[in-house]
Amino acid sequence: MDRSKTKHFHLSNDPVAAYEILYVGRKASIAALAVLIYEKFIILEEEIDLVWCKRRSWVTILYFVNSWLAPLWLASELGQ
């Protein structure tokens, strides 16, 4: 591929393009958070039966951390 004919993209030279990239990233984060919240509502009943009513162990703690970390992180990022 001849790189002399390709246009190099530099964010520092084009603030409008940089803003558009950040805007798209923010919308993607909102969509990801919506999907995660929707998924939590779908599986909540099974999660209560299979995880919350069980004895606490390292597996249940790992499940809670794994299942709640991503939505909480995305929500905190969107709040800034």
N, CA, C and O atoms as a printed pandas DataFrame, in Angstrom:
     atom_number atom_name residue_name chain_id  residue_number  x_coord  y_coord  z_coord
0              1         N          MET        A               1    0.847   -1.175    0.000
1              2        CA          MET        A               1    0.000    0.000    0.000
2              3         C          MET        A               1    0.893    1.238    0.000
3              4         O          MET        A               1    1.841    1.336    0.778
4              5         N          ASP        A               2    0.585    2.146   -0.851
5              6        CA          ASP        A               2    1.355    3.375   -0.975
6              7         C          ASP        A               2    0.839    4.385    0.048
7              8         O          ASP        A               2   -0.251    4.937   -0.105
8              9         N          ARG        A               3    1.628    4.619    1.084
9             10        CA          ARG        A               3    1.208    5.511    2.164
10            11         C          ARG        A               3    1.293    6.987    1.782
11            12         O          ARG        A               3    0.755    7.833    2.495
12            13         N          SER        A               4    1.936    7.302    0.708
13            14        CA          SER        A               4    2.037    8.704    0.316
14            15         C          SER        A               4    0.689    9.257   -0.150
15            16         O          SER        A               4    0.472   10.469   -0.122
16            17         N          LYS        A               5   -0.205    8.386   -0.572
17            18        CA          LYS        A               5   -1.511    8.829   -1.059
18            19         C          LYS        A               5   -2.596    8.793    0.020
19            20         O          LYS        A               5   -3.702    9.289   -0.199
20            21         N          THR        A               6   -2.288    8.214    1.173
21            22        CA          THR        A               6   -3.299    8.146    2.224
22            23         C          THR        A               6   -3.233    9.383    3.093
23            24         O          THR        A               6   -2.160    9.935    3.333
24            25         N          LYS        A               7   -4.364    9.801    3.548
25            26        CA          LYS        A               7   -4.449   10.983    4.405
26            27         C          LYS        A               7   -4.240   10.536    5.851
27            28         O          LYS        A               7   -4.928    9.639    6.339
28            29         N          HIS        A               8   -3.295   11.165    6.522
29            30        CA          HIS        A               8   -3.044   10.851    7.916
30            31         C          HIS        A               8   -3.950   11.703    8.779
31            32         O          HIS        A               8   -4.089   12.907    8.562
32            33         N          PHE        A               9   -4.552   11.078    9.738
33            34        CA          PHE        A               9   -5.514   11.745   10.595
34            35         C          PHE        A               9   -4.823   12.132   11.898
35            36         O          PHE        A               9   -4.315   11.272   12.618
36            37         N          HIS        A              10   -4.807   13.420   12.196
37            38        CA          HIS        A              10   -4.238   13.922   13.436
38            39         C          HIS        A              10   -5.310   14.704   14.175
39            40         O          HIS        A              10   -5.847   15.685   13.661
40            41         N          LEU        A              11   -5.616   14.256   15.390
41            42        CA          LEU        A              11   -6.662   14.918   16.167
42            43         C          LEU        A              11   -6.276   16.331   16.558
43            44         O          LEU        A              11   -7.143   17.197   16.672
44            45         N          SER        A              12   -4.991   16.579   16.764
45            46        CA          SER        A              12   -4.583   17.910   17.186
46            47         C          SER        A              12   -4.792   18.945   16.085
47            48         O          SER        A              12   -4.905   20.136   16.375
48            49         N          ASN        A              13   -4.844   18.516   14.840
49            50        CA          ASN        A              13   -5.040   19.443   13.728
50            51         C          ASN        A              13   -6.510   19.695   13.419
51            52         O          ASN        A              13   -6.843   20.663   12.734
52            53         N          ASP        A              14   -7.386   18.839   13.915
53            54        CA          ASP        A              14   -8.803   18.946   13.578
54            55         C          ASP        A              14   -9.655   18.784   14.834
55            56         O          ASP        A              14  -10.054   17.665   15.157
56            57         N          PRO        A              15   -9.944   19.865   15.547
57            58        CA          PRO        A              15  -10.720   19.739   16.788
58            59         C          PRO        A              15  -12.154   19.276   16.560
59            60         O          PRO        A              15  -12.748   18.660   17.445
60            61         N          VAL        A              16  -12.718   19.560   15.395
61            62        CA          VAL        A              16  -14.078   19.110   15.104
62            63         C          VAL        A              16  -14.113   17.588   14.988
63            64         O          VAL        A              16  -15.033   16.948   15.498
64            65         N          ALA        A              17  -13.127   17.013   14.329
65            66        CA          ALA        A              17  -13.058   15.558   14.214
66            67         C          ALA        A              17  -12.832   14.919   15.577
67            68         O          ALA        A              17  -13.396   13.866   15.871
68            69         N          ALA        A              18  -12.015   15.545   16.405
69            70        CA          ALA        A              18  -11.778   15.024   17.749
70            71         C          ALA        A              18  -13.073   15.046   18.561
71            72         O          ALA        A              18  -13.368   14.095   19.285
72            73         N          TYR        A              19  -13.835   16.113   18.446
73            74        CA          TYR        A              19  -15.113   16.206   19.148
74            75         C          TYR        A              19  -16.081   15.132   18.661
75            76         O          TYR        A              19  -16.781   14.519   19.467
76            77         N          GLU        A              20  -16.126   14.899   17.357
77            78        CA          GLU        A              20  -17.010   13.869   16.804
78            79         C          GLU        A              20  -16.633   12.489   17.313
79            80         O          GLU        A              20  -17.513   11.682   17.610
80            81         N          ILE        A              21  -15.344   12.202   17.418
81            82        CA          ILE        A              21  -14.903   10.903   17.924
82            83         C          ILE        A              21  -15.309   10.742   19.385
83            84         O          ILE        A              21  -15.769    9.672   19.781
84            85         N          LEU        A              22  -15.146   11.786   20.186
85            86        CA          LEU        A              22  -15.551   11.722   21.583
86            87         C          LEU        A              22  -17.067   11.584   21.716
87            88         O          LEU        A              22  -17.556   10.879   22.599
88            89         N          TYR        A              23  -17.800   12.250   20.845
89            90        CA          TYR        A              23  -19.264   12.167   20.853
90            91         C          TYR        A              23  -19.725   10.743   20.539
91            92         O          TYR        A              23  -20.611   10.212   21.210
92            93         N          VAL        A              24  -19.135   10.141   19.540
93            94        CA          VAL        A              24  -19.486    8.760   19.176
94            95         C          VAL        A              24  -19.118    7.805   20.305
95            96         O          VAL        A              24  -19.872    6.877   20.599
96            97         N          GLY        A              25  -17.975    8.019   20.937
97            98        CA          GLY        A              25  -17.579    7.178   22.060
98            99         C          GLY        A              25  -18.538    7.290   23.225
99           100         O          GLY        A              25  -18.852    6.292   23.874
100          101         N          ARG        A              26  -19.006    8.496   23.495
101          102        CA          ARG        A              26  -19.965    8.689   24.587
102          103         C          ARG        A              26  -21.294    8.004   24.276
103          104         O          ARG        A              26  -21.893    7.383   25.154
104          105         N          LYS        A              27  -21.750    8.115   23.041
105          106        CA          LYS        A              27  -22.997    7.442   22.651
106          107         C          LYS        A              27  -22.847    5.931   22.719
107          108         O          LYS        A              27  -23.794    5.235   23.086
108          109         N          ALA        A              28  -21.672    5.410   22.372
109          110        CA          ALA        A              28  -21.430    3.971   22.472
110          111         C          ALA        A              28  -21.453    3.527   23.931
111          112         O          ALA        A              28  -21.947    2.441   24.236
112          113         N          SER        A              29  -20.929    4.345   24.832
113          114        CA          SER        A              29  -20.965    4.015   26.256
114          115         C          SER        A              29  -22.400    4.019   26.781
115          116         O          SER        A              29  -22.764    3.167   27.591
116          117         N          ILE        A              30  -23.201    4.951   26.335
117          118        CA          ILE        A              30  -24.608    4.991   26.735
118          119         C          ILE        A              30  -25.335    3.749   26.239
119          120         O          ILE        A              30  -26.133    3.166   26.972
120          121         N          ALA        A              31  -25.070    3.342   25.012
121          122        CA          ALA        A              31  -25.702    2.136   24.462
122          123         C          ALA        A              31  -25.255    0.891   25.228
123          124         O          ALA        A              31  -26.070    0.011   25.505
124          125         N          ALA        A              32  -23.976    0.811   25.571
125          126        CA          ALA        A              32  -23.476   -0.340   26.326
126          127         C          ALA        A              32  -24.123   -0.400   27.705
127          128         O          ALA        A              32  -24.491   -1.479   28.170
128          129         N          LEU        A              33  -24.263    0.736   28.355
129          130        CA          LEU        A              33  -24.905    0.770   29.669
130          131         C          LEU        A              33  -26.369    0.360   29.571
131          132         O          LEU        A              33  -26.870   -0.353   30.440
132          133         N          ALA        A              34  -27.053    0.797   28.533
133          134        CA          ALA        A              34  -28.463    0.416   28.344
134          135         C          ALA        A              34  -28.599   -1.092   28.152
135          136         O          ALA        A              34  -29.520   -1.705   28.693
136          137         N          VAL        A              35  -27.701   -1.685   27.397
137          138        CA          VAL        A              35  -27.742   -3.131   27.179
138          139         C          VAL        A              35  -27.454   -3.875   28.481
139          140         O          VAL        A              35  -28.111   -4.873   28.776
140          141         N          LEU        A              36  -26.494   -3.410   29.253
141          142        CA          LEU        A              36  -26.178   -4.066   30.524
142          143         C          LEU        A              36  -27.332   -3.967   31.521
143          144         O          LEU        A              36  -27.626   -4.932   32.227
144          145         N          ILE        A              37  -27.981   -2.818   31.581
145          146        CA          ILE        A              37  -29.132   -2.666   32.478
146          147         C          ILE        A              37  -30.286   -3.552   32.017
147          148         O          ILE        A              37  -30.947   -4.185   32.840
148          149         N          TYR        A              38  -30.529   -3.602   30.728
149          150        CA          TYR        A              38  -31.578   -4.467   30.180
150          151         C          TYR        A              38  -31.293   -5.930   30.513
151          152         O          TYR        A              38  -32.198   -6.676   30.888
152          153         N          GLU        A              39  -30.046   -6.328   30.376
153          154        CA          GLU        A              39  -29.660   -7.708   30.676
154          155         C          GLU        A              39  -29.863   -8.015   32.155
155          156         O          GLU        A              39  -30.279   -9.120   32.503
156          157         N          LYS        A              40  -29.574   -7.050   33.034
157          158        CA          LYS        A              40  -29.770   -7.262   34.472
158          159         C          LYS        A              40  -31.248   -7.468   34.789
159          160         O          LYS        A              40  -31.588   -8.310   35.621
160          161         N          PHE        A              41  -32.121   -6.719   34.147
161          162        CA          PHE        A              41  -33.552   -6.892   34.389
162          163         C          PHE        A              41  -34.044   -8.246   33.878
163          164         O          PHE        A              41  -34.928   -8.853   34.482
164          165         N          ILE        A              42  -33.485   -8.713   32.787
165          166        CA          ILE        A              42  -33.906   -9.999   32.232
166          167         C          ILE        A              42  -33.530  -11.150   33.155
167          168         O          ILE        A              42  -34.335  -12.056   33.369
168          169         N          ILE        A              43  -32.321  -11.129   33.704
169          170        CA          ILE        A              43  -31.850  -12.266   34.492
170          171         C          ILE        A              43  -32.002  -12.072   36.002
171          172         O          ILE        A              43  -31.521  -12.905   36.770
172          173         N          LEU        A              44  -32.656  -10.997   36.446
173          174        CA          LEU        A              44  -32.727  -10.698   37.870
174          175         C          LEU        A              44  -33.397  -11.806   38.671
175          176         O          LEU        A              44  -32.910  -12.165   39.743
176          177         N          GLU        A              45  -34.488  -12.350   38.182
177          178        CA          GLU        A              45  -35.193  -13.402   38.910
178          179         C          GLU        A              45  -34.316  -14.647   39.087
179          180         O          GLU        A              45  -34.240  -15.217   40.175
180          181         N          GLU        A              46  -33.662  -15.054   38.008
181          182        CA          GLU        A              46  -32.769  -16.210   38.105
182          183         C          GLU        A              46  -31.568  -15.913   38.999
183          184         O          GLU        A              46  -31.104  -16.786   39.733
184          185         N          GLU        A              47  -31.068  -14.684   38.934
185          186        CA          GLU        A              47  -29.928  -14.298   39.763
186          187         C          GLU        A              47  -30.303  -14.347   41.245
187          188         O          GLU        A              47  -29.500  -14.783   42.069
188          189         N          ILE        A              48  -31.489  -13.915   41.585
189          190        CA          ILE        A              48  -31.923  -13.959   42.982
190          191         C          ILE        A              48  -32.020  -15.398   43.455
191          192         O          ILE        A              48  -31.558  -15.724   44.549
192          193         N          ASP        A              49  -32.612  -16.255   42.648
193          194        CA          ASP        A              49  -32.767  -17.664   43.031
194          195         C          ASP        A              49  -31.428  -18.400   43.107
195          196         O          ASP        A              49  -31.200  -19.179   44.033
196          197         N          LEU        A              50  -30.553  -18.158   42.150
197          198        CA          LEU        A              50  -29.334  -18.957   42.040
198          199         C          LEU        A              50  -28.135  -18.391   42.785
199          200         O          LEU        A              50  -27.217  -19.137   43.125
200          201         N          VAL        A              51  -28.124  -17.078   43.049
201          202        CA          VAL        A              51  -26.932  -16.475   43.649
202          203         C          VAL        A              51  -27.236  -15.812   44.985
203          204         O          VAL        A              51  -26.548  -16.073   45.972
204          205         N          TRP        A              52  -28.242  -14.971   45.032
205          206        CA          TRP        A              52  -28.478  -14.179   46.242
206          207         C          TRP        A              52  -28.937  -15.040   47.418
207          208         O          TRP        A              52  -28.613  -14.743   48.567
208          209         N          CYS        A              53  -29.683  -16.093   47.138
209          210        CA          CYS        A              53  -30.208  -16.941   48.222
210          211         C          CYS        A              53  -29.220  -18.025   48.643
211          212         O          CYS        A              53  -29.523  -18.818   49.535
212          213         N          LYS        A              54  -28.093  -18.071   48.042
213          214        CA          LYS        A              54  -27.075  -19.074   48.388
214          215         C          LYS        A              54  -26.160  -18.542   49.476
215          216         O          LYS        A              54  -26.124  -17.342   49.752
216          217         N          ARG        A              55  -25.426  -19.452   50.083
217          218        CA          ARG        A              55  -24.437  -19.088   51.086
218          219         C          ARG        A              55  -23.308  -18.316   50.411
219          220         O          ARG        A              55  -22.901  -18.634   49.294
220          221         N          ARG        A              56  -22.815  -17.303   51.102
221          222        CA          ARG        A              56  -21.737  -16.484   50.536
222          223         C          ARG        A              56  -20.448  -17.298   50.451
223          224         O          ARG        A              56  -20.046  -17.958   51.409
224          225         N          SER        A              57  -19.825  -17.236   49.307
225          226        CA          SER        A              57  -18.532  -17.885   49.093
226          227         C          SER        A              57  -17.732  -17.006   48.140
227          228         O          SER        A              57  -18.215  -15.968   47.687
228          229         N          TRP        A              58  -16.526  -17.419   47.844
229          230        CA          TRP        A              58  -15.709  -16.617   46.938
230          231         C          TRP        A              58  -16.298  -16.614   45.537
231          232         O          TRP        A              58  -16.070  -15.675   44.775
232          233         N          VAL        A              59  -17.045  -17.641   45.188
233          234        CA          VAL        A              59  -17.664  -17.696   43.859
234          235         C          VAL        A              59  -18.795  -16.672   43.753
235          236         O          VAL        A              59  -18.907  -15.977   42.743
236          237         N          THR        A              60  -19.636  -16.573   44.791
237          238        CA          THR        A              60  -20.726  -15.599   44.730
238          239         C          THR        A              60  -20.192  -14.173   44.789
239          240         O          THR        A              60  -20.723  -13.284   44.124
240          241         N          ILE        A              61  -19.149  -13.948   45.578
241          242        CA          ILE        A              61  -18.545  -12.614   45.629
242          243         C          ILE        A              61  -17.941  -12.257   44.284
243          244         O          ILE        A              61  -18.092  -11.130   43.812
244          245         N          LEU        A              62  -17.256  -13.214   43.661
245          246        CA          LEU        A              62  -16.688  -12.987   42.329
246          247         C          LEU        A              62  -17.791  -12.699   41.307
247          248         O          LEU        A              62  -17.618  -11.853   40.430
248          249         N          TYR        A              63  -18.919  -13.396   41.418
249          250        CA          TYR        A              63  -20.047  -13.146   40.521
250          251         C          TYR        A              63  -20.579  -11.726   40.691
251          252         O          TYR        A              63  -20.817  -11.029   39.704
252          253         N          PHE        A              64  -20.766  -11.292   41.945
253          254        CA          PHE        A              64  -21.266   -9.932   42.187
254          255         C          PHE        A              64  -20.308   -8.881   41.636
255          256         O          PHE        A              64  -20.736   -7.927   40.986
256          257         N          VAL        A              65  -19.034   -9.052   41.890
257          258        CA          VAL        A              65  -18.050   -8.081   41.386
258          259         C          VAL        A              65  -18.066   -8.062   39.865
259          260         O          VAL        A              65  -18.050   -6.994   39.252
260          261         N          ASN        A              66  -18.096   -9.235   39.263
261          262        CA          ASN        A              66  -18.068   -9.331   37.805
262          263         C          ASN        A              66  -19.339   -8.778   37.164
263          264         O          ASN        A              66  -19.278   -8.148   36.108
264          265         N          SER        A              67  -20.472   -9.008   37.789
265          266        CA          SER        A              67  -21.728   -8.593   37.152
266          267         C          SER        A              67  -22.082   -7.133   37.412
267          268         O          SER        A              67  -22.857   -6.556   36.649
268          269         N          TRP        A              68  -21.539   -6.512   38.464
269          270        CA          TRP        A              68  -21.898   -5.139   38.776
270          271         C          TRP        A              68  -20.793   -4.141   38.476
271          272         O          TRP        A              68  -21.045   -2.936   38.461
272          273         N          LEU        A              69  -19.588   -4.609   38.240
273          274        CA          LEU        A              69  -18.476   -3.693   38.030
274          275         C          LEU        A              69  -18.621   -2.903   36.723
275          276         O          LEU        A              69  -18.433   -1.687   36.721
276          277         N          ALA        A              70  -18.947   -3.562   35.631
277          278        CA          ALA        A              70  -19.051   -2.882   34.335
278          279         C          ALA        A              70  -20.166   -1.832   34.313
279          280         O          ALA        A              70  -19.918   -0.706   33.883
280          281         N          PRO        A              71  -21.385   -2.155   34.760
281          282        CA          PRO        A              71  -22.417   -1.107   34.750
282          283         C          PRO        A              71  -22.087    0.070   35.664
283          284         O          PRO        A              71  -22.346    1.219   35.305
284          285         N          LEU        A              72  -21.520   -0.200   36.841
285          286        CA          LEU        A              72  -21.165    0.894   37.746
286          287         C          LEU        A              72  -20.046    1.746   37.169
287          288         O          LEU        A              72  -20.061    2.970   37.301
288          289         N          TRP        A              73  -19.085    1.106   36.533
289          290        CA          TRP        A              73  -17.982    1.857   35.929
290          291         C          TRP        A              73  -18.494    2.732   34.778
291          292         O          TRP        A              73  -18.126    3.903   34.674
292          293         N          LEU        A              74  -19.337    2.163   33.922
293          294        CA          LEU        A              74  -19.889    2.947   32.812
294          295         C          LEU        A              74  -20.737    4.105   33.320
295          296         O          LEU        A              74  -20.662    5.209   32.780
296          297         N          ALA        A              75  -21.534    3.870   34.337
297          298        CA          ALA        A              75  -22.370    4.948   34.892
298          299         C          ALA        A              75  -21.503    6.058   35.493
299          300         O          ALA        A              75  -21.808    7.241   35.341
300          301         N          SER        A              76  -20.441    5.676   36.164
301          302        CA          SER        A              76  -19.572    6.705   36.740
302          303         C          SER        A              76  -18.844    7.493   35.652
303          304         O          SER        A              76  -18.642    8.698   35.797
304          305         N          GLU        A              77  -18.452    6.838   34.576
305          306        CA          GLU        A              77  -17.788    7.518   33.465
306          307         C          GLU        A              77  -18.743    8.493   32.761
307          308         O          GLU        A              77  -18.332    9.576   32.346
308          309         N          LEU        A              78  -20.001    8.108   32.631
309          310        CA          LEU        A              78  -20.969    8.964   31.967
310          311         C          LEU        A              78  -21.374   10.139   32.844
311          312         O          LEU        A              78  -21.814   11.169   32.334
312          313         N          GLY        A              79  -21.232    9.998   34.149
313          314        CA          GLY        A              79  -21.583   11.064   35.075
314          315         C          GLY        A              79  -20.558   12.182   35.123
315          316         O          GLY        A              79  -20.829   13.247   35.678
316          317         N          GLN        A              80  -19.406   11.960   34.557
317          318        CA          GLN        A              80  -18.361   12.985   34.602
318          319         C          GLN        A              80  -18.498   13.975   33.493
319          320         O          GLN        A              80  -17.695   14.902   33.391
